[in-house]
Amino acid sequence: MKVLALVPTKDGLMHSEALQALYGQKYADYSAMIHTLRPIELHSDRYKNKSLNILRNRNIMRDIALGSDAEWFFWVDSDTVVPENAIEEFLKVGKPLMGGWYPVVLNKNWVAAKWTQDGKLGHFSQSLPGITEVDMLGLGCAFMHRSVLEKIPFTAGTDEHVIGLDGAEYYMGQCATFCRDAQKEGIKPSLLGSIICKHYPTGAPPILRGTSHI
């Protein structure tokens, strides 16, 4: 089963440990593409401009990826260090949309969440063993089948807001909108407890209203 790893960047750079981890995967039949797209002015708001440029890069990469012969796609952020057996573990489970656990850079939460009954997006405060179904996983370590990427383009999520468990309001963001759109197609995101990643700080989305980052 051929795998294509995809890393979007604005300058072609990856954290050295993240690069070493990506190219050090134990699985043999994979290739990797680090795609550089220089930012342009798309919005006057600094965060929205950054997000829209990342979105632009992801969708260009999506088109390139779907033009390849790969069956699986492994999205990795340039600041995320994946374990060397990540591809093997994902393929062993074989669910259409999976992710690895990695922490939020500014607090003790993880980039993974479920909707609560009162409509809040509750982030996990710890990683869990085994396979955990979630409503949001992070695109910084996401593994998906071709059929998922064919159905779902990336969207910005900067004009949609969510409320966290602490009452703060945030932009929904690309991770949450992609997973929401996947679930509309009957695809449930899952996180694997066997894949725990490091995440180096390179910035975080702003709070729109409230006191602390998710």
C-alpha positions as CSV (number, residue, x, y, z in Angstrom):
1,M,0.0,0.0,0.0
2,K,1.7,3.1,-1.2
3,V,1.8,6.1,1.2
4,L,2.5,9.8,0.4
5,A,3.6,12.0,3.3
6,L,2.7,15.7,2.9
7,V,4.2,18.6,4.7
8,P,3.0,22.1,3.9
9,T,5.4,25.0,4.7
10,K,5.8,28.7,3.8
11,D,9.6,28.5,3.6
12,G,10.6,24.9,2.9
13,L,11.9,24.5,6.5
14,M,11.1,21.8,9.0
15,H,12.2,21.4,12.6
16,S,15.3,19.2,12.3
17,E,13.9,16.5,14.6
18,A,10.6,16.5,12.7
19,L,12.5,16.1,9.4
20,Q,14.5,13.2,10.7
21,A,11.4,11.5,12.1
22,L,9.6,11.9,8.8
23,Y,12.4,10.4,6.7
24,G,13.2,7.7,9.3
25,Q,9.9,5.9,9.0
26,K,10.2,2.1,9.2
27,Y,7.6,1.5,6.5
28,A,9.3,1.0,3.2
29,D,6.7,2.0,0.5
30,Y,6.3,5.7,1.1
31,S,7.5,9.0,-0.3
32,A,7.4,12.5,1.1
33,M,6.7,15.9,-0.3
34,I,7.6,19.1,1.5
35,H,5.6,21.8,-0.4
36,T,6.6,25.4,-0.1
37,L,4.1,28.2,-0.9
38,R,5.1,31.7,0.0
39,P,2.4,33.7,1.8
40,I,0.5,36.4,0.0
41,E,-1.9,39.0,1.3
42,L,-5.3,37.4,1.6
43,H,-6.8,39.1,4.6
44,S,-6.0,42.2,6.8
45,D,-6.2,40.2,10.0
46,R,-2.8,38.6,10.7
47,Y,-4.2,35.2,11.9
48,K,-6.8,34.9,9.2
49,N,-4.2,35.7,6.6
50,K,-1.9,33.0,8.0
51,S,-4.7,30.5,8.1
52,L,-5.9,31.3,4.5
53,N,-2.3,30.8,3.2
54,I,-2.0,27.5,4.9
55,L,-5.4,26.5,3.4
56,R,-4.2,27.6,0.0
57,N,-1.2,25.4,0.3
58,R,-3.2,22.4,1.6
59,N,-5.6,22.4,-1.3
60,I,-2.8,22.8,-3.8
61,M,-1.1,19.8,-2.2
62,R,-4.5,17.9,-2.2
63,D,-4.6,18.3,-6.0
64,I,-1.1,17.1,-6.4
65,A,-1.6,14.2,-4.0
66,L,-4.8,13.0,-5.8
67,G,-2.8,13.0,-9.0
68,S,-0.4,10.5,-7.6
69,D,-0.8,6.7,-7.3
70,A,-0.7,6.7,-3.5
71,E,-3.5,5.0,-1.6
72,W,-2.9,6.7,1.7
73,F,-1.9,10.2,2.6
74,F,0.0,11.2,5.8
75,W,-0.2,14.9,6.7
76,V,2.5,16.1,9.0
77,D,3.2,19.7,10.1
78,S,6.7,21.0,10.0
79,D,6.8,21.4,13.8
80,T,5.5,17.9,14.6
81,V,7.7,14.9,15.4
82,V,6.0,11.6,14.6
83,P,7.3,8.2,15.9
84,E,9.3,6.1,13.5
85,N,6.6,3.4,13.4
86,A,3.7,5.9,12.7
87,I,2.9,4.7,9.1
88,E,3.1,1.0,10.2
89,E,0.7,1.7,13.1
90,F,-1.8,3.6,10.9
91,L,-1.8,0.9,8.3
92,K,-2.2,-1.8,10.9
93,V,-5.5,-0.2,12.0
94,G,-6.6,0.8,8.6
95,K,-9.5,3.2,9.4
96,P,-10.2,5.8,6.7
97,L,-9.3,8.9,8.9
98,M,-6.9,8.6,11.8
99,G,-4.5,10.8,13.7
100,G,-1.8,10.7,16.3
101,W,-1.9,12.5,19.6
102,Y,0.1,15.7,19.9
103,P,-0.1,18.5,22.5
104,V,-1.3,22.0,22.2
105,V,1.8,24.2,22.5
106,L,0.5,26.7,25.1
107,N,-1.3,24.5,27.6
108,K,-1.8,20.9,28.8
109,N,-4.5,20.0,26.3
110,W,-4.1,17.8,23.3
111,V,-5.1,18.6,19.7
112,A,-8.1,16.4,19.8
113,A,-11.7,17.1,20.9
114,K,-15.3,16.0,21.2
115,W,-18.5,18.0,21.1
116,T,-20.3,18.1,24.5
117,Q,-24.1,17.8,24.8
118,D,-24.3,21.6,25.2
119,G,-22.5,22.3,22.0
120,K,-19.0,23.1,23.3
121,L,-15.8,21.7,21.9
122,G,-14.0,19.9,24.7
123,H,-10.4,19.2,24.2
124,F,-8.7,16.1,25.8
125,S,-6.5,16.8,28.7
126,Q,-4.5,13.6,28.2
127,S,-3.8,11.1,25.5
128,L,-5.6,7.7,25.7
129,P,-4.5,4.2,24.9
130,G,-6.1,2.1,22.1
131,I,-8.3,3.6,19.4
132,T,-10.4,6.6,20.4
133,E,-13.2,8.0,18.2
134,V,-13.2,11.9,18.3
135,D,-14.9,14.8,16.6
136,M,-11.7,16.6,15.9
137,L,-8.1,15.4,15.3
138,G,-5.1,17.5,14.4
139,L,-4.0,17.8,10.8
140,G,-0.4,18.0,12.1
141,C,-0.4,14.2,12.3
142,A,-3.3,12.9,10.2
143,F,-3.5,9.7,8.1
144,M,-6.3,9.3,5.6
145,H,-7.3,7.0,2.8
146,R,-7.5,8.4,-0.8
147,S,-11.4,8.1,-0.7
148,V,-11.5,10.6,2.2
149,L,-9.3,13.2,0.4
150,E,-11.3,12.8,-2.8
151,K,-14.5,13.7,-1.0
152,I,-13.3,16.5,1.3
153,P,-11.5,19.7,0.4
154,F,-9.9,21.7,3.2
155,T,-11.7,24.8,4.4
156,A,-10.4,27.7,6.6
157,G,-12.9,27.7,9.5
158,T,-11.9,31.3,10.3
159,D,-15.5,32.5,9.9
160,E,-16.9,29.9,12.2
161,H,-16.6,30.1,16.0
162,V,-16.7,27.5,18.8
163,I,-16.8,27.7,22.6
164,G,-14.4,25.7,24.6
165,L,-15.0,24.1,28.0
166,D,-13.5,27.1,29.7
167,G,-16.0,29.4,28.1
168,A,-13.5,31.0,25.7
169,E,-14.5,31.5,22.0
170,Y,-12.1,30.5,19.2
171,Y,-12.0,30.2,15.5
172,M,-13.1,26.7,14.5
173,G,-10.0,26.2,12.3
174,Q,-9.1,23.7,9.5
175,C,-8.8,20.7,11.7
176,A,-12.3,21.0,13.1
177,T,-13.9,21.8,9.8
178,F,-12.2,18.9,8.0
179,C,-13.3,16.4,10.6
180,R,-16.8,17.9,10.7
181,D,-17.1,17.5,6.9
182,A,-15.7,14.0,7.1
183,Q,-18.4,13.0,9.6
184,K,-21.1,14.4,7.2
185,E,-19.8,11.8,4.8
186,G,-20.1,9.1,7.5
187,I,-16.4,9.0,8.2
188,K,-15.5,9.0,11.9
189,P,-12.1,10.4,12.9
190,S,-10.1,8.1,15.3
191,L,-6.9,8.7,17.3
192,L,-4.4,5.9,17.9
193,G,-2.9,5.6,21.4
194,S,0.2,4.0,19.8
195,I,1.2,7.3,18.1
196,I,2.3,10.1,20.5
197,C,4.0,13.0,18.8
198,K,6.1,15.9,20.0
199,H,4.9,19.4,19.0
200,Y,7.3,22.4,18.9
201,P,5.8,25.8,19.5
202,T,5.4,28.0,16.4
203,G,2.3,30.0,17.4
204,A,-1.3,29.4,18.2
205,P,-4.7,30.7,17.1
206,P,-6.1,33.7,19.0
207,I,-8.8,33.7,21.6
208,L,-11.8,35.7,20.4
209,R,-13.4,35.9,23.8
210,G,-12.2,34.4,27.1
211,T,-9.2,33.8,29.1
212,S,-7.0,30.9,28.0
213,H,-5.9,29.0,24.9
214,I,-7.3,25.6,24.2
